[in-house]
Amino acid sequence: SPLGDGGPAGPLRAQMAFDGLDADTVFNTPCIGYNFADLVSLPCHAVHSVGEVDLITRFSRNTVLGSPIVSAPLDTVSEGRMAITCALLGGISVIHCNGSADQQAKEVSVVKHYEHGFIMDPNVLPPDKTVEDVDRLRQLTGCSTVLVTDSGSMGSKLMGIVTSRDIDLVEDRKTRITDIMTPKDELKFGMEPISMSQAQEKLRASRKGKLPIINEGGELVALVSRGDLKKSRAHPLAAQDANKQLLVAAA
């Protein structure tokens, strides 16, 4: 029966009021740490529906999590794969420090590149390169999309884009990428300044896999990927930074 003032449950409520601490006291008392053995949760009737429960919490003053989940900085717990899974569910992982700084940075990089948001360092090649160069770049980075600019670097004029569809059936790998790329005048692209939500909407409307972002001078400044839109839909609670990259911490 409900834990009301009357009936057989009444004495139980009175006993609970003087047994231990209520949730408000436990979670609103500053500077106190608890472990699992310190807390015993007593069953009780819920007064709210599941849909009304809000688990949003703060990991730090400026870091908001969709779920109150943090994985420990242990080498058997928190590495790149765990951090990705945790962040997709709204939590955060603290990458352990039982290794070199380079190893730790590599694990962080794995997480930050899982969802790119604005990709500030995409694969870029100059127009004199060949399909063979695209193959080498794909083996090195795992990404087959290459942007072609006049100097082969970010911040120079966008000329076109090469994707896996353009190169998969090319028999002569010495073919220049300018012969197979989709030229700029056939591309859909975003103009800087542009927000992530605006870029995503433009990408949806374009029905393309990638959306280059250029400035008024036609120079490449970033790239947005459709693959990240799919990940976002599948994980609405994902813990992300302002650039739509997954959150991760390091010890």
CYANA upper distance limits for C-alpha pairs under 8 A (distance plus 0.5 A):
  1 SER  CA      7 GLY  CA      8.49
  1 SER  CA      8 PRO  CA      8.25
  1 SER  CA      9 ALA  CA      7.01
  2 PRO  CA      9 ALA  CA      7.20
  2 PRO  CA     45 HIS  CA      7.42
  3 LEU  CA      9 ALA  CA      5.53
  3 LEU  CA     10 GLY  CA      6.48
  3 LEU  CA     12 LEU  CA      7.90
  3 LEU  CA     13 ARG  CA      6.53
  3 LEU  CA     44 CYS  CA      8.34
  3 LEU  CA     45 HIS  CA      8.04
  4 GLY  CA      9 ALA  CA      6.96
  4 GLY  CA     10 GLY  CA      6.04
  4 GLY  CA     13 ARG  CA      7.95
  5 ASP  CA      9 ALA  CA      8.05
  5 ASP  CA     10 GLY  CA      5.21
  5 ASP  CA     13 ARG  CA      8.26
  6 GLY  CA     10 GLY  CA      5.63
  8 PRO  CA     12 LEU  CA      8.30
  9 ALA  CA     13 ARG  CA      7.04
 10 GLY  CA     14 ALA  CA      6.99
 11 PRO  CA     15 GLN  CA      6.63
 12 LEU  CA     16 MET  CA      6.64
 13 ARG  CA     17 ALA  CA      6.77
 14 ALA  CA     18 PHE  CA      7.53
 15 GLN  CA     19 ASP  CA      6.75
 16 MET  CA     20 GLY  CA      8.12
 17 ALA  CA     22 ASP  CA      8.31
 21 LEU  CA     25 THR  CA      6.65
 21 LEU  CA     26 VAL  CA      6.90
 22 ASP  CA     26 VAL  CA      6.92
 23 ALA  CA     27 PHE  CA      6.58
 24 ASP  CA     28 ASN  CA      6.15
 25 THR  CA     29 THR  CA      6.37
 34 TYR  CA     38 ASP  CA      6.44
 34 TYR  CA     39 LEU  CA      8.01
 35 ASN  CA     39 LEU  CA      7.84
 48 HIS  CA     52 GLU  CA      6.74
 48 HIS  CA     53 VAL  CA      7.74
 49 SER  CA     53 VAL  CA      7.55
 55 LEU  CA     66 GLY  CA      6.86
 55 LEU  CA     67 SER  CA      5.87
 55 LEU  CA     68 PRO  CA      6.95
 56 ILE  CA     64 VAL  CA      7.58
 56 ILE  CA     65 LEU  CA      6.18
 56 ILE  CA     66 GLY  CA      5.02
 56 ILE  CA     67 SER  CA      6.09
 56 ILE  CA     68 PRO  CA      7.38
 57 THR  CA     64 VAL  CA      6.35
 57 THR  CA     65 LEU  CA      5.86
 57 THR  CA     66 GLY  CA      7.12
 57 THR  CA     67 SER  CA      7.27
 57 THR  CA     68 PRO  CA      6.51
 58 ARG  CA     62 ASN  CA      8.02
 58 ARG  CA     63 THR  CA      6.22
 58 ARG  CA     64 VAL  CA      4.98
 58 ARG  CA     65 LEU  CA      6.32
 59 PHE  CA     63 THR  CA      5.92
 59 PHE  CA     64 VAL  CA      6.55
 59 PHE  CA     65 LEU  CA      7.07
 60 SER  CA     64 VAL  CA      7.74
 64 VAL  CA    239 ALA  CA      8.04
 65 LEU  CA     90 GLY  CA      6.11
 65 LEU  CA     91 GLY  CA      6.21
 65 LEU  CA     92 ILE  CA      8.01
 65 LEU  CA    239 ALA  CA      6.14
 66 GLY  CA     89 LEU  CA      8.12
 66 GLY  CA     90 GLY  CA      4.83
 66 GLY  CA     91 GLY  CA      7.00
 66 GLY  CA    237 LEU  CA      5.86
 66 GLY  CA    238 ALA  CA      7.31
 66 GLY  CA    239 ALA  CA      6.73
 67 SER  CA     89 LEU  CA      7.47
 67 SER  CA     90 GLY  CA      5.19
 67 SER  CA     91 GLY  CA      5.72
 67 SER  CA    237 LEU  CA      8.05
 68 PRO  CA     90 GLY  CA      8.13
 68 PRO  CA     91 GLY  CA      6.56
 69 ILE  CA     86 CYS  CA      7.87
 69 ILE  CA     90 GLY  CA      7.85
 69 ILE  CA     91 GLY  CA      5.00
 69 ILE  CA     92 ILE  CA      6.92
 70 VAL  CA     86 CYS  CA      8.13
 70 VAL  CA     91 GLY  CA      6.24
 70 VAL  CA     92 ILE  CA      5.52
 70 VAL  CA     93 SER  CA      5.95
 70 VAL  CA     94 VAL  CA      7.95
 71 SER  CA     77 VAL  CA      7.49
 71 SER  CA     78 SER  CA      6.79
 71 SER  CA     83 ALA  CA      8.39
 71 SER  CA     86 CYS  CA      8.10
 71 SER  CA     92 ILE  CA      7.14
 71 SER  CA     93 SER  CA      5.20
 71 SER  CA     94 VAL  CA      6.81
 72 ALA  CA     77 VAL  CA      7.03
 72 ALA  CA     78 SER  CA      6.82
 72 ALA  CA     93 SER  CA      7.24
 72 ALA  CA     94 VAL  CA      6.56
 72 ALA  CA     95 ILE  CA      8.46
 72 ALA  CA     96 HIS  CA      8.39
 73 PRO  CA     77 VAL  CA      7.43
 73 PRO  CA     78 SER  CA      6.12
 73 PRO  CA     93 SER  CA      7.84
 73 PRO  CA     94 VAL  CA      5.39
 73 PRO  CA     95 ILE  CA      5.82
 73 PRO  CA     96 HIS  CA      4.70
 73 PRO  CA     97 CYS  CA      7.92
 73 PRO  CA    250 ALA  CA      8.19
 73 PRO  CA    251 ALA  CA      6.98
 74 LEU  CA     78 SER  CA      6.27
 74 LEU  CA     95 ILE  CA      8.00
 74 LEU  CA     96 HIS  CA      5.66
 74 LEU  CA     97 CYS  CA      8.49
 74 LEU  CA     98 ASN  CA      8.37
 75 ASP  CA     79 GLU  CA      7.49
 75 ASP  CA     96 HIS  CA      6.12
 75 ASP  CA     97 CYS  CA      8.27
 75 ASP  CA     98 ASN  CA      6.91
 77 VAL  CA     82 MET  CA      7.56
 78 SER  CA     82 MET  CA      6.11
 78 SER  CA     83 ALA  CA      6.72
 78 SER  CA     93 SER  CA      6.55
 78 SER  CA     94 VAL  CA      6.74
 78 SER  CA     95 ILE  CA      5.67
 78 SER  CA     96 HIS  CA      6.68
 79 GLU  CA     83 ALA  CA      6.53
 79 GLU  CA     93 SER  CA      8.47
 79 GLU  CA     95 ILE  CA      6.05
 79 GLU  CA     96 HIS  CA      7.56
 79 GLU  CA    107 GLU  CA      6.68
 80 GLY  CA     84 ILE  CA      6.70
 80 GLY  CA     95 ILE  CA      8.06
 80 GLY  CA    107 GLU  CA      5.31
 80 GLY  CA    108 VAL  CA      7.07
 80 GLY  CA    110 VAL  CA      6.43
 80 GLY  CA    111 VAL  CA      6.29
 81 ARG  CA     85 THR  CA      6.86
 81 ARG  CA    111 VAL  CA      8.13
 82 MET  CA     86 CYS  CA      6.53
 82 MET  CA     93 SER  CA      7.75
 83 ALA  CA     87 ALA  CA      6.52
 83 ALA  CA     92 ILE  CA      6.93
 83 ALA  CA     93 SER  CA      5.34
 83 ALA  CA     94 VAL  CA      8.06
 83 ALA  CA     95 ILE  CA      8.05
 83 ALA  CA    111 VAL  CA      7.13
 83 ALA  CA    248 VAL  CA      7.05
 84 ILE  CA     88 LEU  CA      6.62
 84 ILE  CA    111 VAL  CA      6.07
 84 ILE  CA    114 TYR  CA      7.94
 84 ILE  CA    246 LEU  CA      7.73
 85 THR  CA     89 LEU  CA      6.97
 86 CYS  CA     90 GLY  CA      7.04
 86 CYS  CA     91 GLY  CA      5.58
 86 CYS  CA     92 ILE  CA      6.06
 86 CYS  CA     93 SER  CA      6.96
 87 ALA  CA     91 GLY  CA      5.25
 87 ALA  CA     92 ILE  CA      5.54
 87 ALA  CA     93 SER  CA      7.79
 87 ALA  CA    238 ALA  CA      6.06
 87 ALA  CA    239 ALA  CA      5.60
 87 ALA  CA    240 GLN  CA      8.10
 87 ALA  CA    246 LEU  CA      6.53
 87 ALA  CA    247 LEU  CA      6.69
 87 ALA  CA    248 VAL  CA      7.84
 88 LEU  CA    235 HIS  CA      6.35
 88 LEU  CA    237 LEU  CA      7.33
 88 LEU  CA    238 ALA  CA      4.66
 88 LEU  CA    239 ALA  CA      6.86
 88 LEU  CA    246 LEU  CA      7.92
 89 LEU  CA    235 HIS  CA      7.25
 89 LEU  CA    237 LEU  CA      6.44
 89 LEU  CA    238 ALA  CA      5.88
 89 LEU  CA    239 ALA  CA      7.87
 90 GLY  CA    237 LEU  CA      5.44
 90 GLY  CA    238 ALA  CA      4.90
 90 GLY  CA    239 ALA  CA      5.13
 91 GLY  CA    238 ALA  CA      8.02
 91 GLY  CA    239 ALA  CA      6.69
 92 ILE  CA    239 ALA  CA      7.70
 92 ILE  CA    247 LEU  CA      6.80
 92 ILE  CA    248 VAL  CA      6.18
 92 ILE  CA    249 ALA  CA      7.62
 93 SER  CA    248 VAL  CA      6.15
 93 SER  CA    249 ALA  CA      6.52
 93 SER  CA    250 ALA  CA      8.41
 94 VAL  CA    248 VAL  CA      6.95
 94 VAL  CA    249 ALA  CA      4.99
 94 VAL  CA    250 ALA  CA      5.32
 94 VAL  CA    251 ALA  CA      6.57
 95 ILE  CA    104 GLN  CA      7.40
 95 ILE  CA    107 GLU  CA      7.86
 95 ILE  CA    108 VAL  CA      7.79
 95 ILE  CA    248 VAL  CA      8.04
 95 ILE  CA    249 ALA  CA      6.58
 95 ILE  CA    250 ALA  CA      4.95
 95 ILE  CA    251 ALA  CA      6.45
 96 HIS  CA    104 GLN  CA      7.80
 96 HIS  CA    250 ALA  CA      6.95
 96 HIS  CA    251 ALA  CA      6.07
 97 CYS  CA    101 ALA  CA      8.06
 97 CYS  CA    104 GLN  CA      7.01
 97 CYS  CA    250 ALA  CA      7.95
 97 CYS  CA    251 ALA  CA      6.20
 99 GLY  CA    103 GLN  CA      6.69
 99 GLY  CA    104 GLN  CA      7.25
100 SER  CA    104 GLN  CA      6.87
101 ALA  CA    105 ALA  CA      6.56
102 ASP  CA    106 LYS  CA      6.60
103 GLN  CA    107 GLU  CA      6.95
104 GLN  CA    108 VAL  CA      6.91
104 GLN  CA    250 ALA  CA      8.03
105 ALA  CA    109 SER  CA      6.59
106 LYS  CA    110 VAL  CA      6.78
107 GLU  CA    111 VAL  CA      7.17
108 VAL  CA    112 LYS  CA      6.78
108 VAL  CA    248 VAL  CA      7.27
108 VAL  CA    249 ALA  CA      8.24
108 VAL  CA    250 ALA  CA      8.02
109 SER  CA    113 HIS  CA      6.52
110 VAL  CA    114 TYR  CA      6.84
111 VAL  CA    115 GLU  CA      8.26
111 VAL  CA    246 LEU  CA      6.92
111 VAL  CA    247 LEU  CA      8.26
111 VAL  CA    248 VAL  CA      7.50
112 LYS  CA    116 HIS  CA      7.36
112 LYS  CA    245 GLN  CA      6.05
112 LYS  CA    246 LEU  CA      6.14
112 LYS  CA    247 LEU  CA      7.78
112 LYS  CA    248 VAL  CA      8.14
113 HIS  CA    245 GLN  CA      7.67
114 TYR  CA    245 GLN  CA      8.01
114 TYR  CA    246 LEU  CA      7.84
115 GLU  CA    228 ASP  CA      6.11
115 GLU  CA    231 LYS  CA      8.13
115 GLU  CA    244 LYS  CA      7.46
115 GLU  CA    245 GLN  CA      5.67
115 GLU  CA    246 LEU  CA      6.84
116 HIS  CA    224 VAL  CA      8.10
116 HIS  CA    225 SER  CA      8.12
116 HIS  CA    228 ASP  CA      7.35
116 HIS  CA    243 ASN  CA      8.36
116 HIS  CA    244 LYS  CA      7.34
116 HIS  CA    245 GLN  CA      6.03
117 GLY  CA    196 MET  CA      7.79
117 GLY  CA    224 VAL  CA      6.83
117 GLY  CA    225 SER  CA      8.12
117 GLY  CA    228 ASP  CA      7.60
117 GLY  CA    243 ASN  CA      5.83
117 GLY  CA    244 LYS  CA      5.09
117 GLY  CA    245 GLN  CA      6.14
118 PHE  CA    196 MET  CA      7.84
118 PHE  CA    222 ALA  CA      6.44
118 PHE  CA    223 LEU  CA      6.26
118 PHE  CA    224 VAL  CA      5.91
118 PHE  CA    243 ASN  CA      6.76
118 PHE  CA    244 LYS  CA      8.06
119 ILE  CA    222 ALA  CA      5.94
119 ILE  CA    223 LEU  CA      5.43
119 ILE  CA    224 VAL  CA      6.59
120 MET  CA    221 VAL  CA      7.43
120 MET  CA    222 ALA  CA      5.42
120 MET  CA    223 LEU  CA      7.27
121 ASP  CA    154 MET  CA      8.07
121 ASP  CA    222 ALA  CA      7.89
122 PRO  CA    146 VAL  CA      7.80
122 PRO  CA    147 LEU  CA      7.98
122 PRO  CA    222 ALA  CA      8.04
122 PRO  CA    223 LEU  CA      7.41
123 ASN  CA    137 LEU  CA      7.95
123 ASN  CA    143 CYS  CA      8.16
123 ASN  CA    145 THR  CA      7.30
123 ASN  CA    146 VAL  CA      5.40
123 ASN  CA    147 LEU  CA      6.71
124 VAL  CA    146 VAL  CA      5.92
124 VAL  CA    147 LEU  CA      5.24
124 VAL  CA    148 VAL  CA      6.24
124 VAL  CA    149 THR  CA      7.42
124 VAL  CA    152 GLY  CA      6.01
124 VAL  CA    153 SER  CA      6.23
124 VAL  CA    154 MET  CA      7.63
125 LEU  CA    129 LYS  CA      7.23
125 LEU  CA    146 VAL  CA      7.34
125 LEU  CA    147 LEU  CA      6.91
125 LEU  CA    148 VAL  CA      5.64
125 LEU  CA    149 THR  CA      6.94
125 LEU  CA    151 SER  CA      8.11
125 LEU  CA    152 GLY  CA      4.62
125 LEU  CA    153 SER  CA      7.22
126 PRO  CA    148 VAL  CA      6.11
126 PRO  CA    149 THR  CA      5.93
126 PRO  CA    150 ASP  CA      6.06
126 PRO  CA    151 SER  CA      5.80
126 PRO  CA    152 GLY  CA      4.19
126 PRO  CA    153 SER  CA      7.95
127 PRO  CA    148 VAL  CA      6.61
127 PRO  CA    149 THR  CA      7.27
127 PRO  CA    150 ASP  CA      6.87
127 PRO  CA    151 SER  CA      8.44
127 PRO  CA    152 GLY  CA      7.84
127 PRO  CA    176 ARG  CA      7.98
127 PRO  CA    177 ILE  CA      6.98
127 PRO  CA    178 THR  CA      6.30
128 ASP  CA    176 ARG  CA      6.89
128 ASP  CA    177 ILE  CA      7.80
128 ASP  CA    178 THR  CA      8.02
129 LYS  CA    133 ASP  CA      6.69
129 LYS  CA    176 ARG  CA      6.27
129 LYS  CA    177 ILE  CA      6.62
130 THR  CA    134 VAL  CA      7.24
130 THR  CA    173 ARG  CA      7.31
130 THR  CA    174 LYS  CA      5.88
130 THR  CA    175 THR  CA      5.81
130 THR  CA    176 ARG  CA      4.64
130 THR  CA    177 ILE  CA      5.60
131 VAL  CA    135 ASP  CA      6.80
131 VAL  CA    167 ILE  CA      7.21
131 VAL  CA    173 ARG  CA      5.48
131 VAL  CA    174 LYS  CA      6.50
131 VAL  CA    175 THR  CA      6.27
131 VAL  CA    176 ARG  CA      6.79
131 VAL  CA    177 ILE  CA      6.36
132 GLU  CA    136 ARG  CA      6.94
132 GLU  CA    173 ARG  CA      5.48
132 GLU  CA    174 LYS  CA      6.47
132 GLU  CA    175 THR  CA      8.37
133 ASP  CA    137 LEU  CA      6.73
134 VAL  CA    138 ARG  CA      6.57
134 VAL  CA    144 SER  CA      7.67
134 VAL  CA    146 VAL  CA      7.66
135 ASP  CA    139 GLN  CA      6.81
135 ASP  CA    144 SER  CA      8.17
136 ARG  CA    140 LEU  CA      6.79
137 LEU  CA    141 THR  CA      6.58
137 LEU  CA    142 GLY  CA      8.26
137 LEU  CA    143 CYS  CA      8.17
137 LEU  CA    144 SER  CA      8.11
138 ARG  CA    142 GLY  CA      5.41
138 ARG  CA    143 CYS  CA      5.55
138 ARG  CA    144 SER  CA      5.53
139 GLN  CA    143 CYS  CA      8.31
144 SER  CA    162 VAL  CA      8.48
144 SER  CA    163 THR  CA      6.42
144 SER  CA    164 SER  CA      6.04
145 THR  CA    161 ILE  CA      7.80
145 THR  CA    162 VAL  CA      6.22
145 THR  CA    163 THR  CA      4.95
145 THR  CA    164 SER  CA      7.03
146 VAL  CA    161 ILE  CA      6.34
146 VAL  CA    162 VAL  CA      5.57
146 VAL  CA    163 THR  CA      6.93
147 LEU  CA    158 LEU  CA      7.93
147 LEU  CA    159 MET  CA      8.32
147 LEU  CA    160 GLY  CA      6.63
147 LEU  CA    161 ILE  CA      4.98
147 LEU  CA    162 VAL  CA      6.74
148 VAL  CA    152 GLY  CA      6.92
148 VAL  CA    158 LEU  CA      6.66
148 VAL  CA    159 MET  CA      5.90
148 VAL  CA    160 GLY  CA      5.62
148 VAL  CA    161 ILE  CA      6.15
148 VAL  CA    162 VAL  CA      7.95
149 THR  CA    153 SER  CA      7.01
149 THR  CA    154 MET  CA      8.17
149 THR  CA    156 SER  CA      6.43
149 THR  CA    157 LYS  CA      5.82
149 THR  CA    158 LEU  CA      4.97
149 THR  CA    159 MET  CA      5.60
149 THR  CA    160 GLY  CA      7.60
149 THR  CA    220 LEU  CA      8.12
150 ASP  CA    156 SER  CA      6.74
150 ASP  CA    157 LYS  CA      6.17
150 ASP  CA    158 LEU  CA      7.28
150 ASP  CA    159 MET  CA      7.12
151 SER  CA    156 SER  CA      6.61
151 SER  CA    157 LYS  CA      8.21
152 GLY  CA    156 SER  CA      8.01
154 MET  CA    219 GLU  CA      8.14
154 MET  CA    220 LEU  CA      6.16
154 MET  CA    221 VAL  CA      6.70
154 MET  CA    222 ALA  CA      8.47
155 GLY  CA    219 GLU  CA      5.72
155 GLY  CA    220 LEU  CA      5.64
155 GLY  CA    221 VAL  CA      6.27
156 SER  CA    218 GLY  CA      8.34
156 SER  CA    219 GLU  CA      5.22
156 SER  CA    220 LEU  CA      6.40
157 LYS  CA    217 GLY  CA      7.97
157 LYS  CA    218 GLY  CA      5.85
157 LYS  CA    219 GLU  CA      4.57
157 LYS  CA    220 LEU  CA      6.57
158 LEU  CA    184 LYS  CA      7.24
158 LEU  CA    214 ILE  CA      8.15
158 LEU  CA    218 GLY  CA      6.74
158 LEU  CA    219 GLU  CA      6.15
158 LEU  CA    220 LEU  CA      6.03
159 MET  CA    183 PRO  CA      6.46
159 MET  CA    184 LYS  CA      5.74
160 GLY  CA    178 THR  CA      8.42
160 GLY  CA    181 MET  CA      6.46
160 GLY  CA    182 THR  CA      5.85
160 GLY  CA    183 PRO  CA      4.64
160 GLY  CA    184 LYS  CA      5.09
160 GLY  CA    187 LEU  CA      8.08
161 ILE  CA    181 MET  CA      5.91
161 ILE  CA    182 THR  CA      5.87
161 ILE  CA    183 PRO  CA      7.17
161 ILE  CA    184 LYS  CA      8.00
162 VAL  CA    166 ASP  CA      6.64
162 VAL  CA    167 ILE  CA      8.14
162 VAL  CA    177 ILE  CA      7.76
162 VAL  CA    180 ILE  CA      7.76
162 VAL  CA    181 MET  CA      5.29
162 VAL  CA    182 THR  CA      6.96
163 THR  CA    167 ILE  CA      7.40
163 THR  CA    181 MET  CA      8.34
164 SER  CA    168 ASP  CA      6.24
165 ARG  CA    169 LEU  CA      8.25
166 ASP  CA    170 VAL  CA      8.13
166 ASP  CA    180 ILE  CA      6.62
166 ASP  CA    181 MET  CA      7.28
167 ILE  CA    180 ILE  CA      8.00
170 VAL  CA    175 THR  CA      8.46
175 THR  CA    179 ASP  CA      7.59
176 ARG  CA    180 ILE  CA      7.88
177 ILE  CA    181 MET  CA      6.28
182 THR  CA    186 GLU  CA      7.05
182 THR  CA    187 LEU  CA      7.53
183 PRO  CA    187 LEU  CA      7.19
188 LYS  CA    206 SER  CA      6.90
188 LYS  CA    211 LEU  CA      7.04
188 LYS  CA    212 PRO  CA      8.10
189 PHE  CA    211 LEU  CA      5.79
189 PHE  CA    212 PRO  CA      5.51
189 PHE  CA    213 ILE  CA      6.21
189 PHE  CA    214 ILE  CA      7.68
190 GLY  CA    194 ILE  CA      7.64
190 GLY  CA    199 ALA  CA      7.01
190 GLY  CA    202 LYS  CA      7.81
190 GLY  CA    211 LEU  CA      7.28
190 GLY  CA    212 PRO  CA      6.79
190 GLY  CA    213 ILE  CA      5.11
190 GLY  CA    214 ILE  CA      6.82
191 MET  CA    213 ILE  CA      6.20
191 MET  CA    214 ILE  CA      5.74
191 MET  CA    215 ASN  CA      6.12
191 MET  CA    216 GLU  CA      7.59
192 GLU  CA    213 ILE  CA      6.99
192 GLU  CA    214 ILE  CA      6.40
192 GLU  CA    215 ASN  CA      5.41
192 GLU  CA    216 GLU  CA      7.74
193 PRO  CA    215 ASN  CA      8.07
194 ILE  CA    198 GLN  CA      6.73
194 ILE  CA    199 ALA  CA      6.98
195 SER  CA    199 ALA  CA      6.66
196 MET  CA    200 GLN  CA      6.57
196 MET  CA    243 ASN  CA      7.92
196 MET  CA    244 LYS  CA      8.30
197 SER  CA    201 GLU  CA      6.69
198 GLN  CA    202 LYS  CA      6.69
199 ALA  CA    203 LEU  CA      6.59
199 ALA  CA    211 LEU  CA      8.19
199 ALA  CA    224 VAL  CA      7.75
200 GLN  CA    204 ARG  CA      6.70
200 GLN  CA    224 VAL  CA      8.13
200 GLN  CA    226 ARG  CA      8.46
200 GLN  CA    229 LEU  CA      7.79
201 GLU  CA    205 ALA  CA      6.79
202 LYS  CA    206 SER  CA      6.65
203 LEU  CA    207 ARG  CA      6.92
203 LEU  CA    208 LYS  CA      7.04
203 LEU  CA    209 GLY  CA      8.12
203 LEU  CA    210 LYS  CA      7.66
203 LEU  CA    211 LEU  CA      6.48
203 LEU  CA    224 VAL  CA      8.38
203 LEU  CA    226 ARG  CA      7.47
204 ARG  CA    208 LYS  CA      8.00
204 ARG  CA    226 ARG  CA      8.36
208 LYS  CA    226 ARG  CA      7.92
209 GLY  CA    225 SER  CA      6.55
209 GLY  CA    226 ARG  CA      5.45
209 GLY  CA    227 GLY  CA      7.82
210 LYS  CA    223 LEU  CA      7.44
210 LYS  CA    224 VAL  CA      6.25
210 LYS  CA    225 SER  CA      5.22
210 LYS  CA    226 ARG  CA      6.51
211 LEU  CA    223 LEU  CA      6.22
211 LEU  CA    224 VAL  CA      5.56
211 LEU  CA    225 SER  CA      6.99
212 PRO  CA    220 LEU  CA      7.60
212 PRO  CA    221 VAL  CA      8.39
212 PRO  CA    222 ALA  CA      6.60
212 PRO  CA    223 LEU  CA      4.97
212 PRO  CA    224 VAL  CA      6.89
213 ILE  CA    220 LEU  CA      6.60
213 ILE  CA    221 VAL  CA      6.21
213 ILE  CA    222 ALA  CA      5.49
213 ILE  CA    223 LEU  CA      6.13
213 ILE  CA    224 VAL  CA      8.09
214 ILE  CA    218 GLY  CA      5.92
214 ILE  CA    219 GLU  CA      5.67
214 ILE  CA    220 LEU  CA      5.03
214 ILE  CA    221 VAL  CA      5.84
214 ILE  CA    222 ALA  CA      7.54
215 ASN  CA    219 GLU  CA      6.01
215 ASN  CA    220 LEU  CA      7.32
215 ASN  CA    221 VAL  CA      7.34
225 SER  CA    229 LEU  CA      7.77
226 ARG  CA    230 LYS  CA      7.24
227 GLY  CA    231 LYS  CA      7.05
228 ASP  CA    232 SER  CA      6.65
229 LEU  CA    233 ARG  CA      6.84
230 LYS  CA    234 ALA  CA      6.82
231 LYS  CA    235 HIS  CA      6.71
232 SER  CA    236 PRO  CA      6.35
232 SER  CA    238 ALA  CA      7.89
238 ALA  CA    246 LEU  CA      7.70
239 ALA  CA    246 LEU  CA      6.27
239 ALA  CA    247 LEU  CA      6.12
240 GLN  CA    244 LYS  CA      5.64
240 GLN  CA    245 GLN  CA      5.62
240 GLN  CA    246 LEU  CA      4.87
240 GLN  CA    247 LEU  CA      5.62
241 ASP  CA    245 GLN  CA      6.00
241 ASP  CA    246 LEU  CA      6.90
241 ASP  CA    247 LEU  CA      6.57
